[in-house]
């Protein structure tokens, strides 16, 4: 931090210590600022620091760190060589006035000059900034990048515009330059740490703005190149170098410095080390985030000493041996044999050998929907401190980033319940010092280099010891032979022993002999362990057979739901019981180990237990209509609750009046935030319920549930799953010959397709939805399909067709009394008129739609109205009003977690900035939009964002990088075969680039 104005260390916070002839005086609450306008406060009271020249005197004294300045020095500081004849008198006047404003003893006269005695800790913003910068240096040297970044951000937040703003004189001018240089140095340090911690995408946006403001600052250009390269944008990174080289040659007649040239060469050579954080040699490789995701180890873990020693030795050697490849241990065995329990126990023992963290995931390999590796990698990267916007989309890119983040760290990864080696391979760290522990029902012979361990059932001694730990020494000692009979009947399988022992422990009136007698039936014995799944089912039968009738019913019915887990309130709907009674039942099932408590208020089955529960439901739930009734109640619960969320988000919207009636009630919410929390928290379970509800008597409610949950695709958070679910329910409706259900399903599919940029298939599905809705006489899909066809026509450039569709939509919504729908169609028609050059009509229609939304208190859709109005006002060159409307929309979208619309609004703000000839903020907004639109909105929207970003970059002199953005946009548009390709080709001509 060279060149920083030094401020002496102080003793008291919030005080000014002075030393005059009479001794020291303290004045509480006096504060000064120089990192912006020169100001002073006493407590919260702003003090009048006088004229610019008077403020210049105060600044000169504050920056001299308590030292006395002679009158000649101060005159030179305020006026330089052009001082007035009465300069000394003026100086004395300024000093006198300041004394009256400040506390006694603060501004003192001595040795023919003046001094401001040293402010206390925190009394001068510059002193506080310096202290924070020193803290950051210390934290970085200690390897705590998170604390260092926080300290630097706090220091940078102290700046309030230009330092010494409005203060005249040569001294202030020199100090301004020095303080600004220091600020840029702090910024560069913080950005460097951002890149160290994987925050590449966020850094790109900020660095783009900074390089526009400081085009000749090579360190910023270097950081931008690195951020772009690590974000997978190699061509743009190289273009930054080309732009920098050209600019330096034109402006200064020099070449880039060696560090920048070296970085360019490393990028050209795809140096693997560039993809990793490059910590300084003196900085220890300590991760900002140390995940500790291991589940709790069971306190009664018993036996397995040989396996524990073997696995522990492998893990320990992996962390200690220099240059050794990453160790993989794969633990295989039948369900219920204790693979997870053993793996978790060993992992906990090995934690000291992996100080940088432990990752854990249940891969759900035994279930119908095993976890996708890219989803797991996203979770792991977040747990390791990677920002969402820095996580790439593809499996290959995520796996590469994951390995890069783990390089140099010692992390243990526990991959539980894997399906096969193909699922596991992308999740392996791949670097020395790390280790992976895998559990699976299958032996992973094709997992190269893995240390394979086959886990058998327990020995009789281990089985009896486990049983004794759960039941109690006293009860087992009194009936040792009966206890041996019990564990033998359990086939020495740990899960079966735990279930049987837990039941006995919960029943103090039972003896061990009673339990042994219950298990004596030969059909319940586990003599044939080689039977695989049969052995597991027989094991579960032991616990199931001991359940009380209400418990058994709950066990059977809850297993019918397809979601990965189930909430307490959803379970209450399945069981048709009050939540309090449901919780008691579910907690009792948790006690038997047949159900797991995933989180407070949420429960889940082990994959194999769920399959067994369903088999029990098919066998034992009589009459069979009970199963159908349970799933019908669950569907009703989700439909009623989702309809309530929709109504909160869209007051006055008629969709809720056209939905199927749910007989079972749903939840109610106090506010929008809680409603949104429920919808996004239940998204996976809700969509699973829709996919599961394809029977003719459930079909219409399932379609309406999907429609009511439309925010799941509007937000961009679950777009792919939503569209896939809509397609599956459409197929079911088609097979059932239900035109009404099919039309509604097609509306949801078309909406999801158009929001992901797939306009032609969206138009086809919306056209078919309109035909089917007309045939079925269902008015609301007619309205929605017409509205959707209108906006799709806009995107496809078919403006006259769009106008016809939207005119029909407006009439249809009015006929239905759907004012929010009418407002939506009016705003969409505004955009059509805007595209046709009818700007006055566009503004009028958008304003009309927005006013209708506001009258209904419709915040979310009102943001869509403001979005349309902002576009129209931009076209009319009313940039200030347009920006206000778009900023209002942005705030609502951000608060509503509408990532797609947040990104699109920033894109429109970038367009506005370009129209207003503000390329630097345009580049910042376009970069942020591009980051938000990763994985949502589709390629067409991404291509448009790249086009605008290129225009902004060209406007700030980064033509090489602009060319790269346009080239990428052109490739997107050519694949999509859209007219935007011609616009980008024109931009890529030599004249446009010049």
C-alpha positions, 0 to 999 in steps of 0.5 A: 500500500505504498503512497498512502497518506499516513495517519498516526495511531489513535487511542480513543474511538470517537474523540479528538485528542488535543494538546495545548499549553494547558494540557490535553483535552478530549472532545467526544463525537467530532468526526471529519471526512476527506474521502469525498467533500471535506466535512465535519460532524459533532455526533450526528450534527453536520458542522459548517466548514465554511467557504472552499478556501476555509475547507482547503485549510481544514483539509491541509491540516487534517492531512498533515497528521497533527503536525504543525504547518507554518503560515507560509506552507499553508499559504502555498497549499491554498494559493500556490504561487498566485497568493493574494496580497492579504493571504496571511490575513485571510488565513488567520480569518479562516483559522479563527472561523474554524476554531469557533466551529470546532471544539476548543483545543482542536485547532491550535496555533503554535510556532507561527503556524497551525495544527489540528490535533490528531483525531481519535480512532474512527474520527477521520475517514482516511485513518479508518480506511488505512486501518481497514487496509492494514487489516486486509493485508494482515488477513491476506498474509494469514490466508483468510481471503474472506476477511481480507476482502471484507475489510477492503470492501469496508475501506472502499465504502468510505469513499464518497465520490472524489476525494477533497471534492470542491477544495481548491489549491495545488496541495488539494490537487496533489492529494486528490491524485494520491488518494485516487491512486490509493483507491485504485490500488485497493480495488485492484487488491480486492479484485485480485482476491475475488479471482482467487476465490472464484468470483470470476463472473462478478469481477468481469462486470466490475472490471469492464466498468473500471477499464472503461474509466481507466483505459491505460491502467494495465493491471486492471486490464490484466485482471480483466483478461484473467477473469474472462479466461476463467469464465470460459471466455478465452477469445474475449480475454485475448481481445482485451490484450489486443485492445490494450496493445493498440491503445498504448501504442496510439496514446503513449507509443509503448508496448504492454508491460511484460506481465501482460504479454506473459499472460497473453502467451499463457492464455494462448497456450491454455496454461492449466495453471491459469484456471486455478487461483494463483495465490502468492507464494507467502500465502498458505492455501487456505480455503475461504469456505471449509465445508463440513457436510458429513452427516452425524455419525451414529453414537452406537457404531459397533464393530467393523474394526478391520474395515475401519482400519483399512479405509482409514489407512487409505484415506490417511495415506492419501493426505500425507503422501506428497505427489500421490494421486488422489485416493478413491475407496469404493464400498459395496454391499447389499441394502441395509448392510451399513455402508453409509454408517461405516463410510460416515464413521470412517470419514469423521475419523479422517477429518483431521487429515482433510482440514480444508473440508468434507463434502457429502452427497446422497446420489440416490443411485437406488431410486428411480431418479439418480442425482445428476452429476452436474447438479451435484457439482453445482452444490459442491461448488457453492459449498466451496465458496463459488458464486452462482454466477461463476458456475458454468452450465455444462457438466464438463465445465463444472467438473473442470472448475471443481477440480481447479477449486480443489487443487491445492486443498485437502478435501474428503468427498463422500459420495453416498449411494452411487448408481454406477461409476459413470455417475461418480467419475465427474465428482472425483477431485482428481488431485493429490491431497484429496480423497473420495469415499464411495458407497454403492449397491454395486461393485465398481469394477470399472472405476479405475484405480479405486480401492474396492471393499465389499461389506458383508453382514456383521459377525454374530459378536458384532451384531449382538454388541450393536443390539446390546448398545441399543436395547441396553446391557441389563435386558440383553444380559438377562436373555442372552440366548434370546438376543442371539436368536433375534440377531440371527433372525435379522441375518446379522444385517445392521439395518434390520438389527437397528430396526428390531432393537429400536422397537424393543427399546421403545417397548419397556413391557416387552422382553427379548424373548417376546421379540425373538418369538415374533421373529421366529416365523421362518418366512421372516428369517434372512437365511438367504442373504445372497438374494440381494433385494429379497433380503432387503425386503425381508429386513424391512418386513421385520420393522414393518411387522412391528408397527402399530396400525396407524404407523403402518398406514402412514408408512404405506401411504407416504411411500406413494409420493414421488418427491425426494422428500415430503413436508409435514403439511403435505404428509398431513394431506396424504394421511388426512390427519391434522399436522400435530397427529401427523408429526407424532406418527412421522416422528415415531417412524423416524424412531424405528429407522423406517423414515428419516428426518431430512430437516425440521418439518421435512421427512424422507425415505431411504430409496429401498425403504420407499420401494418396500413401502409402495409394495406394502401399499399395493399388498396391504392398503385395502380397499385400493381406493385408499391409495388413490384417495391419498394421492388425490389429497396430496394433489389437492393440497399442492393445487390449493396452495399453489393457487393461493400463491398465484393469487397473492402474486397476481391479485385480481387474476382470473386464472384461479377462478378457472382452475379445478376445485381442490377438495382438500385445503391448502396453506395460507400465507401472511405475505408474498415472501412466505408464499414464494418461499413455499413455492420454490422450496416445494418445486421439485416435489410439486413437479413430481406430483404433477408427473405422477398424477396422469390417471384420468381422474387426476389429470385436470387437477395436475394440469391446473397445478402446473399452470398455477405454479407458472412462476417456476418457469417465469423465474427461470429457476426450474424452466427445464423441469417445468417444460418436461413436466408439461410435456409429460402431462400433455402426453397423458391428456392426449392419450386420455382424449381430454382436449381441455386438459391437453390445451391447458398443458400446451399453454404451460409448455408453450410458455416455458418454451418461449421463455427459454427462447425456443420460439418456433416450437412455442408458436406451434404448441400455442397454436395447437393449444388455441385450437384445442381450447376453441374445440373444448370451449375453454376460454382462459387457454384461448386468452393465454394462447392468443397473448402468447402468440402475439409476443412470440410473433414480436420476437419472430418479427411478424408484427402484423400477425402479432397485432392480430393475436394480441387484439384477440387476446385483449377482447378475450380477456375482457370477455372473461373479466380478466383485467390482469390478462387484459393489462398483459396483452395491452403491454405486449401490444405496446411492444408490437406498436413500438416495433412498428414505429408507432411510439406514441401508441406504444407509450399510451398502451404500456401506460394503460396496462401499468395503470391497470396493474397498479389499480389492482395492487399487482406488484409483480405484473406491474413490473412487467408493465413498467418494463414495457413502458421503459422500452417505449420511453427509451424509444422516445428518447425520454431516457430519465423517465425510462430509466426510472420505470426500468429501475422500478421493475428491476427492484420488483423482479429482484425481490420476487426472485425472477432471475430471467426478468432481472437479467432482461431488465438489466439488458434493457437498461444497457440498451437505454445507456447506449441510446443515451451515449453512456457506453461505460454503464451500458457495458456494466449492465450488459455484463451483469445481464449476461451473468444472470441469463446463464442457463435461463432465457435461452440462446436468443436472449443471450445472443442479444445481450452479447450484441449489446455488450459488444456495442458498449465495449466498442463505445469504450474503445475495447473493439477487439473484445466487442468483435469477440462478443459479436462473433459469438452472437452471430454464431448463436443467431445463425444456428437459430436462423433468426434475422438478428444475424444480419444486424450482427454481420453489419456490426462485424464489417470493418467500417462498423468495428472502426 
